[in-house]
Amino acid sequence: MTTSEAVASGPAVIAMWSPPRCRSTAFERMMIERGDLTVLHEPFNILASKGCFEIEGRAYRSETELLDAILELAATGGRPVYFKDTTDFRYPGLLADPRLTTALRHTFIIREPAEAIASHFARNPELTADEVGFGHCAEIFDMVRAATGTVPPVVEAADLVADPAGIAAAYSSLTGLPDLPGALSWQAGERSEWQVFEDWHRDAAASTGIHDRSGDYADTVGNNAHLAALHQAQLPFYEHLRAHRITARQEGDAS
């Protein structure tokens, strides 16, 4: 997808979908730091988990109503809306809504499942294959690709850590946003929008930029049979998505 194809007139909605524990909150923190976006944190995940999601003081209790509200916010708020969401849930109401593929710009972030699974299991010892989330993520990717005829941008977390500036520049280009290198660093601190799942975002709250914060986990795919089975089940979805990962823009690129 070229930059011209990504850019539409007027405010837009950019969605980033991620299996849990794939550095999506750190990426979101960078997008907050830009200052030119209205950022929503995991609206559909919070709706599925808590029964509602609030925007500007109003609670929305269905996926259709929430999508209505996000599109209205983009149309009236004067700047693009960015939301990142996790795919530990499947969102049937959203998947059935034709606006999913016609009214949103979709992007994705992934991480080697062995790392994501170990991190996820450390917080959720009842972890299931569906909750690992790569299958749900691939379902959205394939739906968008089939409907639009274009390949949505996929960020590989390892690439992001290795070259934050290059990947951020490429992502900005592909989503029609200006590149803002100043957004790559920020002050550490909690965010009010993270309080719903505060324990899950401690690393992001302590961060000051995009860094490798891989943990040393007691249970891994190498020593836990359950996690090894989850890894084997998720790996094909990860590899499918990774085949379309974006690369850092090189100096002199025309795109």
Buried (B, 14 or more C-beta within 10 A) or exposed (E): BEBEEBBEEEBBBBBBBBBBBBBBBBBBBBBBBBEEBBBBBBBBBBBBBEEBBBBEEEBBEEBEBBBBBBBEBBEEEEEBBBBBBBBBBBBEBBBEBEBBBEBBBBBBBBBBBBBBBBBBBBEBEEBEBBBBBBBBBBBBBBBBBEEBEEBBBBBBBBBBBEBBEBBBBBBBBBBBBEBBEEBBEBEEEEBEBBEBBEEBBEBBBEBEBBEEEEEEBEBBBEEBEBBBEBBEBBBEBBEBBBEBBBEBBEEEEEE
